[in-house]
Amino acid sequence: AMAGEGGGYRLRCSLLGHGQDVRGLTRGLFPEGGFVSVSRDRTARLWAPDGLNRGFTEMHCMSGHSNFVSCVCIIPPSDLYPRGLIATGGNDHNICIFTVDNTAPLYVLKGHKNTVCSLSSGKFGTLLSGSWDTTAKVWLNDRCMMTLQGHTAAIWAVKILPEQGLMLTGSADKTIRLWKAGRCERTFTGHEDCVRGLAILSEMEFLSCANDASVRRWQISGECLQVYYGHTNYIYSISVFPHSKDFVTTGEDRSLRIWKQGECVQTIRLPAQSVWCCCVLDNGDVVVGASDGIIRVFTESLERTASAEEIQAFENELSQASIDPKTGDLGDINADDLPGREHLKDPGTRDGQTRLIKDNGKVEAYQWSVGEGRWIKIGDVVGSSGATQQTSGKVLFEGKEYDYVFTIDVNESGPSYKLPYNITDDPWLTAYNFLQKNDLNPMFLDQVAKFIMDNTKGQTLLSTSAQFSDPFTGAGRYVPGSSSGSNTIPAADPFTGAGRYVPGSASNALTPGSGIDPYTGMGAYQSAATKVENFYFPKKDAVTFDQANPTQILGKLKELNGNATEEHKLTEDDLIILEKLLLASCNTSAETPTANQLQTLWRAVNWPEDIVFPALDILRLSIRHPTVNENFCSEKDHVQFIVLLLKFLNPEGKQANQLLALRTLCNCFVNPAGQKLVMEQRGEIMTQAIEMKSGNNKNIHIALATLTLNYAVCLYKVNNIEGKAQCLSVISTVMEVVQDLEAVFRLLVALGTLISDDTNAVQLAKSLGIDSQIKKYASVSEPAKVKECCMFVLDLL
């Protein structure tokens, strides 16, 4: 058959090498025309096209995982690695990164708490990984930059989209999520079972495949454009032809299917139950990996088609395969009603159509090939699959794969329980965890363990990893945010400036002040010929909100106190105490704040939210004082202090409270105790603070930008890349909504500070597409500082 005439794809070659299921494939960049495969045999293999015949040669076999390898992707070339890198993810929770010419990993990425089952690479060295621990992680070189949290079950598929900063994740919770700069922008619903694969069609469209046996085509905007049906069981993988919207899929119904113009034009059956993975090479050839450990390549090109003998051998192998009727791949089978061999005289009506016949009491399955105009035998239908698991890891339980899922009845009348088991697990430990999970009597331990051993016929592998994670709660015990607890701020204040607190001195360096102010010194703009010096960033000191009008604040406090309920009302003495505290904080008296004053302030800031704002304003001003800062931010009271401020950062709350809470957090940075506290709680604070972007209050936007800037100042000193990633994500997200140029300016200074002297941060900012977000500010004429600072940032990007 000529190419493209329907029965287009034929076998090119079969490659032996892997000892167990081939679980992942990706086309390689080097050597050209080659590909990489990964397997349950714990290895990855690099294959190069064989110049002499139609086959491929195994270049080398890479190992570095202590358990099955489940996914692979190529990281594009960089200056350092001009031939690119290979990334593999495994059941040992790790990701190994290899160069193309070494069999041992260059480095290993650790951080996931369960199997890593999907990888995708982007520009500037970024890598996205998806795991059964329900999270996806973004890596840059050898560091984790951010963790995407929100799915409620295993993430089976991930893809980085061509447009910068956009990522997709597909999960066993049946949804697909779109992430921008680390935040979930949209959830796509429609699949009725685990989403298993994703493929990108363009900047605006993508495909997904799932255990519901359907493929869906989506628009990034959220709309499902089309649903494709054809497979009769789980679809495990999907891959797109180069420069086209046509694609291929593989699944649990033993088939590879070729889709063109939205129709399934060809179905190729394989002599293996699970066809786990596929990839398309640059020349349009299709590579598939299956549960029999064999890699097969199919081609439309006549020159590359296998010899007649090889094709005959493949068909013989296929015809001897046994098909389990229980999978439902061939519909309901009633052997008594089947016609005999004469049924094969009638031609089929479409490619891939199956027909069952009965010959000498045996049921055989055939498939019609349009290209060859004949019925090809695809296997014998066997009565029952018995208890043997033909294919490993096929059973799904709670969105994860297991070798076996047993149903256990503890007593006649009670409910039955599901017990998932992998042959690499310890039977006793599994039995113990099963009893614990279901609150069953521990005396059943021997019985359950023996049941597992009897029913797996001793198929146990000694796992090389000594640490068994509980198959049930291994994923459940995930503690969100635990990975970002690495903010090692030395207890001693690294900024001596902060200790030398001079109350009332205008440390608010970003407001126009004396001529020496580096920020506004630029105000008297010299002629363009003068080379402008960058005194915008990296910024070394925190920016605070110092402006105060004590008389007004106290007047408002007294007025609102008059309307307060009895339980909240402050006495005359209390008001005098707060006045003293305010004056001490604003440096109009030399007194040190007392414990009594602080207790009174604490009572006032716990007022109902409609009247609390003057008290919050006193807190904002007084938190700059070392005594007050130490009191609220020290080890013993800091939890309730942060909880209080975060409570006000509620998008539904009052804007005055939101503003003052943000300003209070900014002012915490001037003293060691406050700075240590806000750095330790960074994840939580920033996650809440970013919700304040939605209002259009410019003062709130300025305070939010200042908080980000103060974090940038600290992160520049300790160089914590995960912290920088969070701040870059915030800058990117907030940049989209702010209108006020002062807020924009502070975000630009924060951005410049974060990426100064740090190539990783520069790459990350580019991968989030921040450079294109800020370009427009390079043409702002007034204030000049916005334009100049923007130019300096763009120079770094």
C-alpha positions in Angstrom: 0.0 0.0 0.0 1.3 3.5 -0.8 1.7 5.9 2.1 -1.5 7.6 3.2 -3.8 5.1 1.5 -5.5 4.1 4.8 -3.5 1.1 5.8 -0.5 3.3 5.9 1.6 2.2 8.8 3.5 -1.1 8.8 6.2 -2.6 11.0 9.6 -1.2 10.6 11.4 -3.1 13.3 11.1 -4.8 16.8 13.7 -3.9 19.3 14.7 -6.2 22.2 16.7 -5.0 25.1 14.5 -4.1 28.0 13.8 -7.0 30.5 10.3 -5.7 31.5 7.5 -3.3 30.4 8.6 -0.3 28.4 6.8 2.6 30.2 8.1 5.7 28.5 9.4 6.9 25.2 10.6 10.2 23.8 12.2 11.2 20.5 15.8 12.2 21.0 17.7 15.3 19.8 21.0 13.4 19.6 21.7 11.2 17.9 19.4 12.6 15.2 16.4 10.3 14.4 16.9 8.4 17.6 14.8 8.1 20.8 15.0 7.2 24.5 13.1 4.4 26.2 12.5 3.7 29.9 11.3 0.6 31.6 10.3 -1.3 34.7 13.7 -3.0 34.5 15.0 0.2 36.1 17.0 1.4 33.0 16.8 4.0 30.3 18.2 3.2 26.9 19.3 5.5 24.1 18.6 4.2 20.5 20.2 5.5 17.3 19.0 4.7 13.8 21.0 2.0 12.2 22.4 3.3 9.0 22.7 -0.1 7.3 19.3 -1.6 7.8 15.9 -0.5 9.0 16.6 -0.9 12.6 18.0 0.9 15.6 21.1 0.3 17.7 21.2 0.6 21.5 23.8 3.3 22.1 23.9 2.8 25.8 21.9 1.8 28.8 21.5 4.3 31.7 20.8 3.4 35.3 20.4 5.4 38.4 16.9 4.5 39.7 16.4 2.0 42.5 12.9 1.1 41.2 10.9 1.1 38.0 11.5 4.0 35.6 8.1 5.4 34.5 8.7 8.5 32.3 11.3 10.3 30.3 11.8 13.6 28.5 14.6 15.5 26.7 15.9 18.9 28.1 16.8 21.1 25.1 20.4 22.0 24.4 22.1 24.8 26.4 25.5 26.4 26.2 26.7 24.1 28.9 25.1 20.9 27.4 25.0 21.5 23.6 23.4 18.1 23.0 20.7 18.5 25.6 20.1 16.3 28.6 17.8 13.3 29.3 15.5 13.4 32.4 13.8 10.2 33.8 11.3 9.8 36.6 10.8 6.7 38.7 8.9 4.8 41.4 11.8 5.6 43.8 10.3 9.2 43.9 13.5 10.6 42.1 14.3 12.3 38.8 17.6 11.4 37.3 19.3 13.8 34.8 21.7 12.2 32.3 24.0 13.6 29.6 23.7 11.7 26.3 27.1 10.1 26.6 27.2 8.8 30.2 25.4 5.9 31.7 25.4 7.3 35.2 23.3 10.4 36.2 24.8 13.8 36.1 22.6 14.7 39.1 19.4 13.5 40.9 16.4 15.7 41.8 14.8 14.7 45.1 11.6 16.2 46.5 8.6 14.2 45.4 7.0 11.9 48.0 5.8 9.3 45.6 6.3 7.9 42.1 7.3 10.5 39.5 5.2 9.5 36.5 5.4 12.4 34.0 8.0 14.9 32.9 8.0 17.8 30.4 10.7 20.4 29.6 10.5 24.0 28.7 12.7 26.9 27.7 15.7 28.1 29.7 16.3 24.8 31.4 13.0 24.4 33.2 11.6 21.0 33.9 8.0 20.1 35.1 7.4 16.8 36.9 4.1 15.2 37.9 3.8 12.7 40.8 1.4 10.3 42.6 2.0 12.6 45.6 -0.7 14.9 43.9 1.8 17.7 43.2 3.7 18.9 40.2 7.1 20.6 40.7 9.0 23.1 38.6 12.7 22.6 38.5 15.5 24.7 37.2 18.8 22.9 36.7 19.2 21.0 40.0 16.8 23.0 42.2 13.1 22.9 42.8 11.6 26.3 42.1 8.0 25.8 42.9 5.4 23.2 43.8 2.0 23.2 42.1 -0.6 22.1 44.6 -4.4 21.7 44.1 -5.0 18.3 42.5 -6.6 15.8 44.9 -5.1 12.7 43.3 -2.1 11.5 41.4 -0.8 13.7 38.6 -0.4 11.3 35.6 0.5 13.9 32.9 2.3 17.2 32.7 3.1 19.5 29.8 4.8 22.9 29.5 3.0 25.1 26.9 4.8 27.1 24.3 3.6 30.4 25.8 5.9 31.3 28.6 4.9 30.6 32.1 1.9 28.3 31.2 1.8 24.7 32.3 -0.8 21.9 32.2 -1.3 19.0 34.6 -3.7 16.0 34.2 -4.7 14.0 37.2 -6.5 10.9 38.5 -9.0 13.4 40.0 -10.4 13.5 36.4 -9.4 17.1 35.9 -6.8 19.0 33.9 -5.4 22.3 35.4 -3.8 25.2 33.7 -1.1 27.0 35.7 0.4 30.4 35.1 3.5 31.5 37.0 2.8 28.7 39.5 -0.9 29.6 40.2 -3.9 27.6 39.0 -5.7 29.7 36.4 -8.3 27.2 35.2 -9.6 23.7 35.7 -10.8 21.6 32.7 -13.5 19.1 33.5 -15.1 16.5 31.2 -13.2 13.3 31.4 -14.9 10.6 33.5 -11.8 8.8 34.7 -8.1 9.4 35.4 -6.5 11.7 32.8 -3.4 9.8 31.6 -1.8 11.8 28.8 -1.5 15.3 27.4 -0.2 16.6 24.0 0.2 20.1 22.8 -1.3 21.1 19.4 -0.5 24.9 19.4 -0.3 27.8 21.8 -4.1 27.7 22.0 -5.0 24.0 21.8 -4.1 20.7 23.4 -5.3 17.1 23.6 -5.8 14.8 26.5 -6.5 11.1 26.8 -7.9 9.2 29.8 -9.0 5.9 31.4 -12.5 6.7 30.1 -11.2 5.5 26.6 -11.7 9.0 25.1 -9.4 11.7 23.7 -10.5 15.3 24.1 -9.3 18.4 22.2 -9.4 21.6 24.3 -8.9 25.3 23.9 -6.6 26.9 26.5 -9.6 29.2 27.3 -11.4 26.1 28.8 -13.7 24.9 26.0 -13.7 21.3 25.0 -13.8 21.4 21.1 -14.1 17.7 20.3 -14.2 14.2 21.9 -12.7 11.3 19.9 -13.8 7.7 20.6 -12.2 4.5 19.3 -10.3 2.8 22.0 -12.2 0.2 24.1 -10.1 0.5 27.3 -7.8 2.9 29.1 -5.8 5.2 26.8 -2.3 5.5 28.3 -0.5 7.8 25.9 -0.9 10.3 23.1 1.6 11.9 20.8 1.2 14.5 18.0 2.7 14.3 14.5 5.2 17.1 13.7 3.6 20.2 12.2 0.1 18.7 12.2 -3.0 18.2 14.2 -3.0 14.4 13.6 -2.0 12.2 16.5 -1.4 8.6 17.7 -2.7 6.9 20.9 -2.0 3.7 22.7 -3.8 1.9 25.4 -4.9 -1.2 27.4 -6.9 -2.6 24.5 -3.6 -3.9 22.9 -3.7 -1.3 20.2 -1.9 1.7 18.6 -4.3 3.9 16.8 -3.5 6.5 14.1 -5.8 9.5 14.0 -6.1 11.8 11.0 -8.5 14.7 10.5 -10.3 13.6 13.7 -10.9 10.0 12.6 -9.2 6.8 13.6 -7.8 5.8 10.2 -5.7 2.8 11.4 -5.7 0.4 14.3 -2.5 -1.7 14.8 -2.9 -4.6 17.4 0.1 -5.7 19.3 0.8 -9.1 21.0 0.9 -7.4 24.5 -2.0 -6.4 26.7 -0.8 -3.0 27.8 0.6 -0.6 25.1 2.0 1.9 27.6 3.6 4.6 25.5 4.3 6.0 22.1 6.3 8.8 20.5 6.5 10.2 16.9 9.9 10.7 15.3 10.7 13.6 13.1 10.2 11.5 10.0 6.7 10.5 11.1 7.6 7.0 12.2 5.8 5.9 15.4 7.6 4.1 18.3 5.5 2.2 20.8 6.5 0.4 24.1 4.4 -2.3 25.7 4.1 -4.7 28.6 6.1 -7.4 26.8 9.3 -5.3 27.1 9.6 -5.0 23.3 9.8 -1.6 21.5 8.2 -1.6 18.0 8.6 1.0 15.3 6.0 1.5 12.6 6.4 3.5 9.4 4.5 4.7 6.3 7.7 4.7 4.2 8.2 1.7 1.9 12.0 2.0 2.1 11.9 1.6 5.9 9.3 -1.1 6.1 10.5 -4.4 7.6 11.1 -7.4 5.3 8.3 -9.8 4.5 9.8 -12.4 6.9 9.8 -10.0 9.8 6.2 -8.9 9.1 5.2 -12.5 8.9 6.9 -13.2 12.2 5.1 -10.3 13.8 1.7 -11.5 12.5 2.4 -15.0 13.8 3.3 -13.7 17.2 0.1 -11.6 17.2 -2.1 -14.5 16.1 -0.8 -16.6 19.0 -1.6 -13.9 21.6 -4.4 -14.8 24.0 -7.1 -12.3 24.4 -8.9 -12.1 27.8 -12.6 -11.6 27.1 -13.0 -10.0 30.6 -11.3 -6.8 29.4 -14.3 -6.0 27.2 -12.0 -5.0 24.3 -14.0 -7.2 21.9 -17.4 -6.5 23.3 -19.6 -9.2 25.0 -18.5 -12.6 23.7 -20.9 -15.5 23.6 -18.9 -18.3 22.1 -22.0 -20.4 21.2 -23.4 -17.8 18.8 -20.2 -17.2 16.8 -19.9 -18.0 13.1 -17.2 -20.2 11.6 -14.2 -19.5 9.4 -16.4 -18.8 6.3 -17.3 -15.5 8.0 -13.8 -14.2 7.0 -14.7 -14.4 3.3 -16.8 -11.1 3.6 -14.5 -8.0 3.5 -14.5 -5.6 6.5 -16.1 -2.2 6.3 -13.4 -0.1 8.0 -9.8 -0.4 9.1 -9.3 -2.0 12.5 -12.8 -3.6 12.5 -12.6 -6.8 14.6 -14.5 -10.1 13.8 -14.7 -13.2 16.0 -15.0 -16.7 14.6 -15.2 -20.1 16.2 -13.0 -22.8 14.7 -12.8 -26.3 16.3 -14.2 -25.0 19.5 -11.6 -22.2 19.7 -12.5 -18.6 19.5 -10.2 -16.5 17.3 -10.1 -12.7 16.8 -9.3 -11.1 13.4 -8.9 -7.5 12.4 -9.5 -6.0 8.9 -6.7 -4.2 7.2 -7.9 -1.8 4.6 -4.4 -1.3 3.2 -3.9 -5.0 2.6 -7.5 -5.9 1.9 -7.4 -8.9 4.3 -8.3 -10.1 7.7 -5.3 -10.5 10.0 -5.5 -12.8 13.1 -4.9 -10.8 16.3 -5.1 -13.6 18.8 -7.0 -16.4 20.5 -9.8 -15.6 22.9 -9.1 -17.5 26.1 -11.8 -18.5 28.6 -10.6 -16.8 31.7 -7.5 -15.0 32.7 -7.3 -16.8 36.0 -5.5 -15.1 38.8 -2.3 -14.5 36.9 -1.5 -10.9 36.1 -0.4 -11.0 32.5 0.6 -7.4 32.7 2.1 -5.6 35.6 0.8 -2.4 37.2 -2.5 -2.6 35.3 -4.9 -2.4 38.2 -5.9 1.0 39.4 -6.8 1.7 43.0 -7.4 5.3 44.2 -5.8 6.6 41.1 -2.5 4.7 41.4 -1.3 1.6 39.7 -0.7 -1.7 41.5 0.3 -5.2 40.4 -2.7 -6.6 42.2 -5.8 -5.3 44.0 -7.4 -8.0 46.1 -10.9 -8.0 47.6 -10.8 -9.3 51.1 -13.9 -10.3 53.1 -13.2 -10.3 56.8 -16.5 -11.9 57.7 -19.6 -13.0 55.8 -21.9 -10.1 56.8 -19.4 -7.2 56.9 -18.2 -5.1 54.0 -15.3 -6.2 51.8 -12.1 -4.3 51.7 -9.7 -3.6 48.8 -6.1 -4.4 49.3 -3.6 -3.0 46.7 -0.3 -4.8 46.4 2.9 -4.4 44.3 5.3 -7.4 44.1 8.0 -5.1 45.3 6.2 -4.5 48.5 6.8 -6.4 51.7 3.7 -8.7 52.2 3.8 -8.4 56.0 4.1 -4.6 56.0 1.3 -4.4 53.4 -0.9 -6.6 55.6 -0.1 -4.6 58.7 -0.9 -1.3 56.9 -4.1 -2.7 55.5 -5.3 -3.8 58.9 -4.4 -0.4 60.4 -6.1 1.6 57.6 -9.4 -0.3 57.9 -9.4 -0.6 61.7 -9.3 -4.4 61.6 -8.1 -6.7 64.3 -4.3 -7.1 64.2 -4.7 -10.9 64.9 -5.5 -11.2 61.2 -1.9 -10.3 60.3 -0.6 -13.8 59.5 -3.7 -14.7 57.6 -3.6 -11.6 55.4 0.1 -11.8 54.7 -0.2 -15.5 53.8 -3.1 -14.7 51.6 -1.0 -12.1 49.7 1.9 -14.6 49.3 -0.3 -17.4 48.2 -2.1 -15.3 45.6 1.1 -13.7 44.2 2.7 -17.2 43.9 5.8 -15.9 45.6 6.3 -13.3 42.9 8.1 -11.0 45.3 11.1 -8.9 44.3 13.4 -7.7 47.0 13.2 -3.9 46.7 16.5 -2.2 46.8 15.0 0.7 48.6 14.9 -0.1 52.2 12.3 2.5 52.9 8.8 1.3 52.2 6.2 4.0 51.8 2.8 2.9 53.0 0.9 2.2 49.8 -2.2 3.8 51.3 -1.0 6.9 53.0 2.4 7.2 51.4 0.7 9.9 49.3 -1.7 11.0 52.0 0.9 11.9 54.4 2.0 14.8 52.1 2.5 17.9 54.1 1.9 20.9 51.8 4.6 23.5 51.9 6.9 21.3 53.9 9.5 21.5 51.1 9.8 25.2 51.3 10.8 25.3 55.0 14.4 25.9 54.1 14.6 29.6 54.8 17.7 29.5 56.8 17.9 33.0 58.1 20.8 33.3 60.6 19.5 34.2 64.0 22.0 37.1 64.2 20.7 39.9 62.1 22.6 39.9 58.9 21.7 43.6 58.4 23.4 45.7 60.9 21.4 48.6 59.6 18.2 47.2 61.0 19.5 47.2 64.6 20.4 50.8 64.5 16.8 51.8 64.6 16.3 55.6 64.4 12.6 56.2 65.0 11.0 58.7 62.8 13.9 59.0 60.4 12.3 58.9 57.0 13.5 55.4 56.0 10.8 55.4 53.4 13.4 55.7 50.7 10.9 55.4 47.9 9.1 58.7 48.4 10.5 62.0 47.1 12.7 63.4 49.7 16.0 65.2 49.9 18.1 65.6 46.9 20.4 62.8 48.1 17.6 60.2 47.7 18.9 57.8 45.0 15.4 57.1 43.9 14.3 60.6 43.1 17.8 62.0 42.6 16.9 61.0 39.1 14.1 63.5 39.1 16.4 66.2 37.8 16.8 64.2 34.6 20.1 65.0 32.8 20.5 64.9 29.1 20.3 61.5 27.4 24.1 61.7 26.8 24.9 61.1 30.4 25.2 57.4 31.3 22.6 56.7 34.0 23.9 54.8 36.9 21.8 52.0 38.4 21.2 52.9 41.9 17.8 51.2 41.9 18.8 47.7 42.7 19.9 45.4 44.2 18.2 47.2 47.0 19.9 46.6 50.4 17.3 47.8 53.0 13.7 47.2 53.7 11.2 49.9 52.8 8.8 51.0 55.5 5.6 53.0 55.9 6.4 55.7 58.4 4.0 58.6 57.7 1.9 59.2 60.8 -0.6 61.7 62.2 -1.0 60.7 65.9 -3.7 63.2 66.6 -6.0 61.9 63.8 -5.3 58.3 64.7 -6.2 58.9 68.4 -9.2 60.9 67.5 -10.6 58.1 65.4 -9.8 55.5 68.1 -11.7 57.5 70.7 -14.7 58.1 68.4 -15.0 54.3 67.5 -14.4 53.3 71.1 -17.6 55.3 71.9 -19.6 53.0 69.6 -17.9 49.8 70.8 -19.8 47.1 72.7 -19.2 46.8 76.4 -16.9 43.8 76.1 -14.6 45.7 73.6 -14.8 49.2 75.2 -11.5 50.6 76.4 -11.3 52.7 79.5 -10.0 56.3 79.7 -6.8 54.8 81.2 -6.5 52.4 78.2 -6.7 55.2 75.8 -4.0 57.2 77.6 -1.8 54.0 77.6 -2.2 53.7 73.8 -1.5 57.4 73.3 1.8 56.9 75.2 2.7 53.9 73.0 1.9 55.8 69.8 4.1 58.8 70.9 6.9 56.4 71.9 6.6 54.7 68.5 6.7 58.0 66.6 9.7 59.2 68.6 8.0 62.2 70.1 8.8 60.8 73.6 11.9 58.9 74.6 10.1 56.3 76.6 10.3 52.6 75.9 7.0 50.9 75.4 5.9 48.9 78.4 4.3 45.4 78.7 1.1 47.0 79.9 0.9 49.2 76.7 1.5 46.1 74.5 -1.2 44.1 76.3 -3.6 47.0 75.7 -2.7 47.3 72.1 -3.2 43.5 71.7 -6.8 43.9 73.1 -7.4 46.8 70.7 -6.2 45.0 67.5 -8.6 42.2 68.4 -11.6 44.5 68.0 -14.3 43.6 65.5 -13.2 44.3 62.0 -15.4 47.2 61.3 -13.8 49.4 64.0 -10.3 47.9 64.3 -8.4 50.0 61.8 -7.1 52.8 64.1 -5.7 50.2 66.4 -4.0 48.5 63.4 -2.5 51.8 62.4 -0.9 52.1 65.9 0.4 48.5 65.4 1.8 49.4 62.0 3.8 52.4 63.5 4.8 50.7 66.8 6.0 47.4 65.2 9.0 49.4 64.0 10.2 49.9 67.6 12.6 47.1 68.6 10.8 46.4 71.9 7.4 46.0 70.2 8.9 44.0 67.4 10.6 41.7 69.8 7.4 41.3 71.8 5.0 40.4 68.9 7.4 38.5 66.6 9.5 36.5 69.1 9.3 32.8 69.4 6.6 32.8 72.1 3.8 35.0 70.6 4.5 35.0 66.9 1.9 32.5 65.9 -1.1 34.5 67.0 0.4 37.7 65.6 0.8 36.2 62.1 -2.7 34.6 62.3 -4.1 38.0 63.2 -2.6 39.8 60.2 -3.4 37.0 57.8 -7.1 37.2 59.0 -7.2 40.8 57.7 -5.7 39.7 54.3 -9.1 38.3 53.3 -10.4 39.4 49.9 -13.9 39.8 51.4 -12.6 42.0 54.2 -12.4 45.7 54.6 -9.9 47.5 52.5 -8.6 49.7 55.3 -7.7 46.6 57.3 -6.1 44.9 54.3 -3.9 47.9 53.7 -2.8 48.3 57.3 -2.1 44.6 57.6 0.1 44.7 54.5 1.9 47.8 55.8 2.4 46.2 59.2 4.1 43.2 57.5 6.3 45.6 55.5 7.4 47.3 58.7 8.2 44.0 60.5 11.3 43.8 58.3 13.2 46.6 60.1 14.1 44.5 63.2 15.7 41.1 63.5 12.8 39.3 65.2 10.2 40.6 62.7 12.4 39.8 59.8 13.1 36.3 61.0 9.4 35.7 61.5 8.2 37.0 58.1 10.9 35.0 56.3 9.9 31.8 58.1 6.2 32.4 57.3 7.0 33.6 53.7 5.0 30.8 52.0 1.8 31.4 54.0 2.1 35.2 54.0 2.7 35.6 50.2 -0.1 33.1 49.4 -2.6 35.3 51.4 -1.1 38.6 50.3 -1.4 37.9 46.6 -5.1 37.6 47.0 -5.1 41.4 47.6 -4.3 42.0 43.9 -7.9 41.7 42.9 -9.1 45.0 44.3 -8.2 48.1 42.3 -7.0 50.1 45.3 -3.7 51.7 44.4 -2.5 52.0 48.0 -3.1 48.3 48.6 -1.2 47.6 45.3 1.7 49.8 46.5 1.8 48.0 49.9 1.7 44.6 48.2 4.6 45.6 45.9 6.5 46.9 48.9 6.1 43.6 50.8 7.4 41.8 47.7 10.3 44.2 47.5 11.2 43.6 51.2 11.2 39.9 50.6 13.4 40.4 47.6 15.9 42.4 49.7 16.2 39.5 52.2 16.3 36.8 49.6 19.0 38.6 47.7 21.2 38.2 50.8 20.5 34.6 51.6 20.0 33.5 48.0 17.1 31.1 48.6 16.1 30.1 45.1 12.7 28.6 46.1 11.9 31.9 47.9 12.9 33.8 44.8 10.7 31.6 42.7 7.7 32.4 44.8 8.4 36.2 44.7 8.9 36.0 40.9 5.6 34.3 40.6 4.0 37.0 42.7 5.6 39.8 40.7 4.4 38.2 37.4 0.9 37.7 38.7 0.6 41.2 40.3 2.2 43.0 37.2 -0.8 41.9 35.2 -3.3 43.9 37.3 -1.5 46.9 38.7 -2.1 50.3 37.1 -0.4 52.6 39.6 3.2 53.5 38.5 4.6 53.7 42.0 3.5 50.0 42.6 5.0 49.1 39.2 8.2 50.8 40.1 8.5 48.9 43.4 7.8 45.6 41.6 10.5 46.5 39.1 13.0 47.2 41.9 12.0 43.9 43.6 12.5 42.1 40.3 15.9 43.7 39.7 17.0 42.8 43.2 15.9 39.2 42.9 17.7 38.5 39.6 20.9 40.5 40.4 24.0 38.2 40.5 21.9 35.1 40.1 21.8 33.3 36.7 19.2 30.8 38.0 16.8 33.6 38.9 17.3 35.2 35.5 16.5 32.0 33.7 13.4 31.4 35.9 12.2 35.0 35.3 12.5 34.4 31.5 10.7 31.1 31.7 7.8 32.8 33.4 7.7 35.4 30.6 8.3 38.3 32.9 10.5 40.1 30.4 7.6 40.4 27.9 5.3 41.6 30.7 7.4 44.6 31.7 8.6 45.8 28.3 5.8 48.3 28.0 7.2 50.2 31.1 10.4 51.0 29.2 8.5 53.7 27.3 6.9 55.5 30.3 8.0 59.1 30.3 6.9 60.2 33.8 8.1 59.3 36.4 11.5 58.8 34.8 12.4 56.3 37.5 10.0 53.7 36.1 11.5 53.8 32.6 15.1 53.7 33.9 14.6 50.9 36.4 12.8 48.9 33.7 15.7 49.4 31.2 18.1 48.1 33.9 16.0 45.0 34.5 15.6 44.3 30.8 19.4 44.5 30.5 19.7 41.6 32.9 17.0 39.6 31.1 
